[in-house]
């Protein structure tokens, strides 16, 4: 079935999906929900229905399946990574968390059920590839996003040398603190670390007498950060070794990034699977706790709504029964103002759209959704000042479009046909 942007806006479809969004665990579920489109044909719609029914059977048998759906999406980072060639440690950490969650799902389902009983779920699960080599490689990243010392032998040796230099620098600084002449010149008796150098904070009046090089004035302006001559060689070596450390870290990150980008499609698919399971959990919640239903599907071009409620009205909704297409192909709704005619039209359009998205609907058992190729609607005041259209002209333009593009399998929703002009006209 086809839904145009205009129909999605007219039916306020994105707003009606809020109950699903409220019960999602993470961003991947939101991505799946936002990207949902109606099934292209009836066979694909039946596959979506089968997956959802299998999920309910699975949770009935095994209880809620716990997995980390709160992991963040990572595929959006790949475009920049292809240009720069590198993902940061923090970005690679997000990738590792995603791959861990994917492996948890793949292995967890394997232990719980026989795929023969839940073929649709198993087919989805099998879409997750083996990421063990990538996970093992990414274990060199600490939980802070920093590369571990053991990421390479060279990195370990460089960091060991840097720590030895820092210890030597602190010992030399302690000797300076013990020199009363030096100590009297200091603003504070502590060693500062700024821009990769050990510095001392010297009072302004002693700047020309202190044995060292002025580097930076303090924020107060009353003192100056100075590098003592005794620490000059240590600082120079620290800068060189720190640069070597950064170069080695970059080499490691480049290799890890190249490895991850080679699995781009598999990772994108893992995101899709995790997000789909998250959406299934949200559907499960609405069915069990809000008593929504999975509608029956029919190849015929008709619908039957039983106890249907508009999602936006929540508990305030008055359940309605409506059907069209089986005994008759045109349904006219009459009634007083504020009697619910427009709400009924929108409820029918929204629930049929939700069903074709593969989602449960707020209705009761006995609800049937048929085989429609597209939804057309003329609901609300479409007057356009910019296009110099009166209310009646705007309605007429829409109806002409519907007449030209609809088929016998289309669902057409018309609100107050001929409104906006003299009834005789």
Secondary structure, 3 states (H helix, E strand, C coil): CECCHHHHHHCCHHHHCHHHHHCCCCHHHHHHHHHCCCCCCHHHHHHHHHHHHHHHHHHHHHCCCCCCCCCCCCHHHHHHHHHHCCCCHHHHHHHHHHHHHHHHHHHHHHHHCCCCCCHHHHHHHCCCCCCHHHHHHHCCECCCCCECHHHCHHHHHHHHHHHHHHHHHHHHHHHHHHCHHHHHHEEEEEEEEECCEEEEEEEHHHCCCCCEEEEEECCCCCEEEEEEHHHHHHHHHHHHHHHHHHHHHHHHHHHHHHHHHCCHHHHHHHHHHHHHHHHHHHHHHHHHHCCCECCEECCCCCEEEEEECCHHHHHHCCCEEEEECCCCCCCCCCCCCCCCHHHHHHHHHHHHHHHHCCCCECCCCCCEECCCCEEEEECCCCCECCCCECHHHHHHHHHHHHHHHCCCCEEEEECCCCCCCCCCC
